[in-house]
């Protein structure tokens, strides 16, 4: 009896065996849908490992910049990305027909909330429907977009199975929560532990194998629902604790206590306490949004998520508290908000990044404008913002000299804080950026 040839072995291999071999040999073609703060760093990591990676994004400007080797994500230097593009390992397109040639796809599209706090699944649905048009056996599909519990199995899987292919048999389906922290120099895509859960055990193993080729530590879990809940727990934990410390800050303000000193002293306890810090409100694409996916889902099951709703209320009210703080500080120097010139330092949602999504600075500016203030801002990372349909251009820090009040909203390291009290007439500091600086014209949150 003749020995089986390589061609015969390949022909009789299962979809799992074929895909696993492609992943191990780095011949698998990797696709990433959504080239934002999550998708682009992931695409670059796999290209750097020698995989051929194609990014898909409907924004033609992003696609053009990727293909030119020009990064628009701070955590991805152009000096790293450009050689990968030149070597043909990384490219981008606005079209989904390329799915025909791909073996794996990571879906990293936005999942915003509607004004009613209901999750907007349109980006995920649109991406999956486009993928389904060019779907083929033996693919690995991983959803990374943060979403409500059950999305992978209840929404994504039925769309993909319209093709007649079955998850866990003909293709592999997983959820893996993104854990990107923009601007974090220590923890980035490669060294942040990667949780992955599959629709079946075979799906989980394929997801584990895939991620282990490019990322340092992979944490497989028992199902897509467990993986989805991991992300919701992580960000709900942060949101509720930030809500707690924001409420403490309001209490301390009313009693004349320095909340920053309280937190620093409490943080000396070596067990049972983790410091969180107050601020002007929550921003970004995760913490202000993700817990409400859980709240929305539990309401469907008749469970009331009271901590989430209360923390959301407290955090959402912080921009109003900050504006009242500014008004009170101006009143103390016999200057009303109406007609005052107020200079905002920092409009990104967090330090040393250019992301303004859900930034509390936007709400604060809107509220101050409604009270009749004239607004200018400086931010080394954000050259322009749009408030109430009007564009504001970033100004130099020199603007603060003539301002009636300087309001620190985002504590970028590039700002010169030491000289600020001497230059400005009045400073309201919502980030403790002026820690250790004592001056009668400085008012702290």
C-alpha positions as CSV (number, residue, x, y, z in Angstrom):
1,X,0.0,0.0,0.0
2,X,1.5,3.4,-1.1
3,X,2.5,5.9,1.6
4,X,0.3,9.0,1.7
5,X,1.8,12.0,-0.1
6,X,2.0,15.5,1.3
7,X,-0.8,16.6,-1.0
8,X,-3.0,13.7,0.2
9,X,-2.3,14.6,3.8
10,X,-3.3,18.2,3.2
11,X,-6.4,17.2,1.4
12,X,-7.6,15.0,4.3
13,X,-6.6,17.4,7.1
14,X,-9.3,19.1,9.1
15,X,-10.0,22.8,9.0
16,X,-8.5,23.1,12.5
17,X,-5.3,21.3,11.4
18,X,-4.9,23.3,8.3
19,X,-5.4,26.7,10.0
20,X,-3.2,25.7,13.0
21,X,-0.3,24.8,10.6
22,X,-0.7,28.1,8.8
23,X,-0.6,30.0,12.0
24,X,2.5,28.2,13.3
25,X,4.3,28.6,10.0
26,X,3.3,32.2,9.7
27,X,1.7,31.6,6.3
28,X,-1.7,32.6,7.6
29,X,-2.9,35.9,6.2
30,X,-4.1,38.1,9.0
31,X,-6.9,40.7,8.7
32,X,-7.8,43.4,11.1
33,X,-11.1,45.3,10.7
34,X,-10.9,48.8,12.2
35,X,-7.6,50.5,12.3
36,X,-7.9,52.7,15.4
37,X,-6.2,52.6,18.8
38,X,-6.8,48.9,19.1
39,X,-6.6,47.6,15.5
40,X,-3.5,49.3,14.2
41,X,-1.2,48.3,17.1
42,X,-2.4,44.7,16.8
43,X,-1.8,44.7,13.0
44,X,1.7,46.1,13.5
45,X,2.5,43.4,16.1
46,X,1.6,40.6,13.7
47,X,3.4,42.2,10.7
48,X,6.5,42.5,12.9
49,X,6.3,38.8,13.6
50,X,6.4,38.1,9.8
51,X,2.7,37.6,9.0
52,X,1.2,39.3,6.0
53,X,-1.4,41.6,7.5
54,X,-4.2,43.5,5.8
55,X,-6.1,46.2,7.6
56,X,-9.7,47.1,6.6
57,X,-11.1,50.5,7.4
58,X,-13.8,52.6,5.8
59,X,-11.9,55.7,6.5
60,X,-9.9,56.3,3.3
61,X,-7.6,58.8,5.1
62,X,-6.5,56.1,7.6
63,X,-6.0,53.6,4.8
64,X,-3.8,56.0,2.8
65,X,-1.7,56.9,5.8
66,X,-1.1,53.2,6.7
67,X,-0.1,52.4,3.1
68,X,2.3,55.4,3.2
69,X,3.8,54.1,6.5
70,X,2.6,57.2,8.3
71,X,1.1,56.3,11.7
72,X,-1.7,58.3,13.3
73,X,-1.7,56.3,16.6
74,X,0.7,57.6,19.2
75,X,1.6,54.1,20.4
76,X,2.7,53.1,16.9
77,X,5.8,55.0,15.8
78,X,6.0,55.6,12.0
79,X,9.6,54.4,12.2
80,X,8.3,51.0,13.3
81,X,5.4,50.8,10.9
82,X,7.0,52.2,7.7
83,X,9.5,49.3,7.2
84,X,6.7,46.8,7.6
85,X,4.7,48.5,4.8
86,X,7.8,48.7,2.6
87,X,8.5,45.0,3.1
88,X,4.9,44.2,2.0
89,X,4.0,42.8,5.4
90,X,1.4,45.4,6.2
91,X,-1.2,47.1,3.9
92,X,-4.7,48.5,4.2
93,X,-7.8,48.8,2.1
94,X,-11.3,50.1,2.4
95,X,-12.8,47.0,0.6
96,X,-13.9,43.7,2.2
97,X,-13.4,41.5,-0.9
98,X,-9.9,40.9,0.5
99,X,-11.5,38.7,3.1
100,X,-11.5,35.9,0.4
101,X,-7.7,35.7,0.9
102,X,-7.6,35.9,4.6
103,X,-7.3,33.2,7.2
104,X,-7.9,35.2,10.4
105,X,-9.8,38.4,11.2
106,X,-9.8,40.5,14.3
107,X,-12.8,42.8,14.5
108,X,-11.8,46.1,16.3
109,X,-14.6,48.5,15.4
110,X,-16.2,51.1,17.7
111,X,-19.2,50.2,19.9
112,X,-20.6,53.5,21.2
113,X,-23.6,54.1,23.3
114,X,-26.7,55.8,22.1
115,X,-28.0,58.8,24.1
116,X,-30.4,56.4,25.7
117,X,-27.4,54.4,27.1
118,X,-28.3,51.5,24.8
119,X,-25.4,49.9,22.9
120,X,-25.0,50.8,19.2
121,X,-24.2,47.5,17.5
122,X,-24.3,48.9,14.0
123,X,-20.5,48.9,13.5
124,X,-20.2,45.2,14.5
125,X,-23.2,44.2,12.5
126,X,-22.0,46.0,9.4
127,X,-18.5,44.5,9.7
128,X,-19.8,41.0,10.2
129,X,-22.2,41.2,7.3
130,X,-19.4,42.4,5.0
131,X,-17.2,39.6,6.2
132,X,-20.0,37.1,5.6
133,X,-20.2,38.0,2.0
134,X,-16.6,36.7,1.4
135,X,-16.5,34.2,4.2
136,X,-14.9,30.8,3.6
137,X,-14.2,27.6,5.6
138,X,-11.2,27.4,8.0
139,X,-11.2,31.0,9.1
140,X,-10.7,32.3,12.7
141,X,-12.8,35.3,13.6
142,X,-12.1,37.1,16.8
143,X,-14.3,40.0,18.1
144,X,-12.3,42.5,20.1
145,X,-14.8,45.4,20.3
146,X,-16.1,45.9,23.8
147,X,-19.7,45.0,23.9
148,X,-22.6,43.6,25.9
149,X,-22.6,40.0,27.3
150,X,-23.6,37.5,24.7
151,X,-22.7,39.5,21.6
152,X,-20.3,37.0,20.1
153,X,-22.7,34.0,20.3
154,X,-26.0,35.8,19.9
155,X,-25.2,38.4,17.3
156,X,-21.9,37.6,15.5
157,X,-22.3,33.9,15.1
158,X,-25.7,33.9,13.4
159,X,-24.5,36.4,10.8
160,X,-21.5,34.3,10.0
161,X,-23.4,31.0,10.0
162,X,-25.8,32.3,7.3
163,X,-23.2,31.0,4.9
164,X,-24.0,27.5,6.0
165,X,-20.7,27.1,7.8
166,X,-20.8,26.1,11.5
167,X,-18.8,27.7,14.3
168,X,-16.5,25.3,16.0
169,X,-16.5,22.9,13.0
170,X,-16.0,24.9,9.7
171,X,-14.7,28.1,11.3
172,X,-13.5,29.3,14.7
173,X,-15.1,32.1,16.7
174,X,-13.7,33.9,19.7
175,X,-14.0,37.0,21.8
176,X,-10.9,38.7,23.2
177,X,-11.3,41.9,25.1
178,X,-9.0,44.7,24.1
179,X,-6.9,46.2,26.9
180,X,-5.2,49.1,25.2
181,X,-4.1,51.9,27.4
182,X,-3.1,54.8,25.0
183,X,0.0,56.6,26.1
184,X,1.1,53.9,28.5
185,X,4.9,53.5,27.9
186,X,5.2,50.3,30.0
187,X,2.2,48.2,29.0
188,X,1.2,48.0,25.3
189,X,-0.3,45.4,23.0
190,X,2.5,43.0,23.1
191,X,3.0,42.6,26.8
192,X,-0.5,43.1,28.1
193,X,-1.9,39.6,29.0
194,X,-4.5,38.6,26.3
195,X,-7.7,37.0,27.5
196,X,-9.5,34.9,24.8
197,X,-12.6,32.7,25.0
198,X,-14.1,30.7,22.2
199,X,-17.6,29.4,21.2
200,X,-16.2,25.9,21.6
201,X,-13.1,24.5,23.2
202,X,-11.6,24.1,19.7
203,X,-12.3,27.8,19.1
204,X,-10.6,28.8,22.3
205,X,-7.5,26.7,21.5
206,X,-7.3,28.3,18.0
207,X,-7.5,31.8,19.5
208,X,-4.9,30.9,22.1
209,X,-2.6,29.6,19.4
210,X,-3.1,32.7,17.2
211,X,-2.4,35.2,20.0
212,X,0.6,33.3,21.3
213,X,2.5,33.8,18.1
214,X,2.8,37.6,18.6
215,X,1.8,38.4,22.2
216,X,3.8,37.5,25.4
217,X,1.0,36.0,27.6
218,X,-2.3,34.5,26.6
219,X,-5.1,33.7,29.1
220,X,-7.6,31.2,27.7
221,X,-11.0,31.1,29.4
222,X,-14.0,28.8,29.1
223,X,-16.3,30.7,26.8
224,X,-17.0,33.9,24.8
225,X,-19.3,35.1,27.6
226,X,-16.5,34.7,30.3
227,X,-14.2,36.8,28.0
228,X,-16.9,39.4,27.5
229,X,-17.6,39.6,31.2
230,X,-13.8,40.0,31.9
231,X,-13.7,43.3,30.0
232,X,-17.0,44.6,31.6
233,X,-15.7,43.7,35.1
234,X,-12.4,45.5,34.5
235,X,-13.9,48.7,33.4
236,X,-16.9,48.6,35.8
237,X,-14.4,48.2,38.7
238,X,-12.5,51.3,37.6
239,X,-15.7,53.4,36.9
240,X,-17.2,52.6,40.3
241,X,-14.1,53.3,42.2
242,X,-13.5,56.6,40.3
243,X,-17.2,57.4,41.1
244,X,-16.5,56.8,44.7
245,X,-13.4,59.0,44.9
246,X,-15.2,61.7,42.9
247,X,-18.0,61.7,45.5
248,X,-15.3,61.8,48.3
249,X,-13.8,64.8,46.5
250,X,-17.1,66.6,46.5
251,X,-17.5,65.8,50.2
252,X,-14.0,67.0,51.0
253,X,-14.6,70.2,49.0
254,X,-17.6,71.0,51.1
255,X,-15.7,70.5,54.3
256,X,-12.5,72.3,53.3
257,X,-10.4,69.1,53.2
258,X,-7.6,68.5,50.6
259,X,-8.8,65.3,49.0
260,X,-5.5,64.7,47.3
261,X,-3.7,64.7,50.7
262,X,-6.3,62.2,52.0
263,X,-5.8,59.8,49.1
264,X,-2.0,60.0,49.3
265,X,-2.1,59.2,53.1
266,X,-4.6,56.4,52.6
267,X,-2.4,54.9,49.9
268,X,0.4,54.3,52.4
269,X,-1.6,51.3,53.7
270,X,0.1,48.3,52.3
271,X,-3.0,46.1,52.0
272,X,-6.7,46.5,51.5
273,X,-6.6,49.9,49.6
274,X,-5.9,50.8,46.0
275,X,-5.7,54.6,45.2
276,X,-8.0,56.1,42.6
277,X,-8.0,59.8,41.9
278,X,-10.8,62.3,41.3
279,X,-11.0,64.4,38.2
280,X,-13.2,66.6,36.0
281,X,-15.1,63.6,34.7
282,X,-14.5,60.3,32.7
283,X,-13.3,60.2,29.1
284,X,-12.1,57.7,26.5
285,X,-13.7,54.8,24.7
286,X,-14.0,52.4,27.6
287,X,-14.6,53.5,31.2
288,X,-17.5,55.9,30.5
289,X,-19.2,53.5,28.2
290,X,-18.5,49.8,28.9
291,X,-20.2,49.4,32.3
292,X,-23.5,50.5,30.6
293,X,-23.3,47.5,28.3
294,X,-23.5,45.4,31.5
295,X,-26.3,47.6,33.0
296,X,-28.3,47.3,29.8
297,X,-27.9,43.6,29.6
298,X,-28.8,43.0,33.2
299,X,-32.0,45.1,32.9
300,X,-33.1,42.6,30.3
301,X,-32.8,39.9,32.9
302,X,-34.7,42.0,35.5
303,X,-31.5,42.8,37.5
304,X,-30.9,46.3,38.5
305,X,-27.2,47.4,38.3
306,X,-27.4,50.0,41.1
307,X,-23.7,50.6,41.6
308,X,-23.2,51.3,37.9
309,X,-26.1,53.7,37.6
310,X,-25.0,55.6,40.7
311,X,-21.3,55.8,39.6
312,X,-22.4,56.9,36.2
313,X,-24.5,59.7,37.7
314,X,-21.7,60.9,40.0
315,X,-19.0,60.8,37.2
316,X,-21.3,62.4,34.7
317,X,-22.0,65.3,37.1
318,X,-18.3,66.2,37.6
319,X,-18.1,68.6,34.7
320,X,-20.9,70.6,36.3
321,X,-19.1,70.5,39.7
322,X,-15.9,71.8,38.0
323,X,-17.8,74.6,36.3
324,X,-19.4,75.6,39.6
325,X,-16.0,75.5,41.2
326,X,-14.7,77.9,38.5
327,X,-17.7,80.2,39.1
328,X,-17.1,80.2,42.8
329,X,-13.4,80.9,42.4
330,X,-14.2,83.9,40.1
331,X,-16.8,85.1,42.5
332,X,-14.2,85.2,45.2
333,X,-12.3,87.8,43.1
334,X,-15.5,89.6,42.2
335,X,-15.5,88.4,38.6
336,X,-18.6,86.6,37.2
337,X,-18.3,83.8,34.7
338,X,-20.3,85.7,32.1
339,X,-17.8,87.8,30.2
340,X,-14.8,86.2,31.8
341,X,-11.9,84.8,29.7
342,X,-11.2,81.2,30.7
343,X,-8.2,79.3,29.3
344,X,-8.4,75.5,29.4
345,X,-5.2,73.6,29.7
346,X,-5.7,70.2,28.1
347,X,-8.7,68.8,26.2
348,X,-7.7,65.2,25.6
349,X,-9.4,62.7,27.9
350,X,-6.2,61.7,29.5
351,X,-2.5,62.8,29.8
352,X,-0.1,62.8,26.9
353,X,-2.5,61.5,24.2
354,X,-4.5,63.1,21.4
355,X,-7.8,61.3,22.0
356,X,-10.8,63.6,22.8
357,X,-13.5,60.9,22.8
358,X,-15.9,61.4,25.7
359,X,-13.4,64.0,27.1
360,X,-14.9,65.9,30.1
361,X,-13.1,69.0,28.7
362,X,-15.7,69.1,25.9
363,X,-18.6,69.1,28.4
364,X,-16.8,71.7,30.6
365,X,-16.2,74.1,27.6
366,X,-19.9,73.6,26.5
367,X,-21.1,74.5,30.0
368,X,-18.8,77.5,30.3
369,X,-19.9,78.9,27.0
370,X,-23.5,78.5,28.0
371,X,-22.7,80.7,31.1
372,X,-21.3,83.4,28.8
373,X,-17.6,82.8,29.2
374,X,-15.0,83.3,26.4
375,X,-12.9,80.2,25.9
376,X,-9.4,79.5,24.7
377,X,-7.4,76.3,25.1
378,X,-4.0,74.9,24.8
379,X,-3.1,71.2,24.1
380,X,0.1,70.0,22.5
381,X,-1.7,67.0,21.1
382,X,-5.0,68.4,19.9
383,X,-4.8,71.2,17.4
384,X,-8.5,71.7,16.9
385,X,-11.8,70.8,18.6
386,X,-15.4,71.3,17.6
387,X,-17.9,72.5,20.3
388,X,-21.5,73.1,19.5
389,X,-20.7,73.1,15.8
390,X,-18.0,75.7,16.1
391,X,-14.3,75.0,15.7
392,X,-11.7,76.1,18.2
393,X,-8.0,76.2,17.4
394,X,-5.4,75.5,20.0
395,X,-3.6,78.5,21.3
396,X,-0.3,78.9,22.9
397,X,0.2,78.8,26.7
398,X,0.7,82.6,26.5
399,X,-3.1,83.0,26.3
400,X,-3.3,82.1,29.9
401,X,-1.6,85.3,31.0
402,X,-4.5,87.4,29.9
403,X,-7.2,84.9,31.1
404,X,-9.3,85.6,34.1
405,X,-9.0,82.0,35.0
406,X,-6.8,79.1,33.9
407,X,-8.5,75.7,34.3
408,X,-6.3,72.6,34.2
409,X,-8.5,69.7,32.8
410,X,-5.8,67.4,31.3
411,X,-2.4,67.3,33.0
412,X,-0.1,66.8,30.0
413,X,3.5,66.6,31.1
414,X,4.5,69.2,28.5
415,X,2.9,72.0,30.4
416,X,5.0,74.3,32.6
417,X,3.2,74.0,35.9
418,X,5.9,75.5,38.1
419,X,5.6,78.9,36.6
420,X,1.8,78.8,36.2
421,X,0.8,80.5,39.5
422,X,3.1,83.4,38.8
423,X,1.8,83.9,35.3
424,X,-1.9,83.3,35.8
425,X,-4.4,85.5,37.7
426,X,-6.3,82.5,38.9
427,X,-5.8,78.7,38.5
428,X,-8.4,76.0,39.1
429,X,-6.6,72.6,39.2
430,X,-8.8,69.5,38.7
431,X,-5.8,67.1,38.4
432,X,-3.5,68.0,41.3
433,X,-1.0,69.0,38.6
434,X,0.2,71.7,41.0
435,X,0.9,69.3,43.8
436,X,3.2,70.8,46.4
437,X,2.8,74.4,45.0
438,X,1.3,76.7,47.5
439,X,-0.2,80.0,46.1
440,X,-3.2,82.1,47.1
441,X,-4.4,82.1,43.4
442,X,-4.6,78.3,43.1
443,X,-7.9,76.5,43.8
444,X,-7.9,72.7,43.8
445,X,-10.6,70.2,43.1
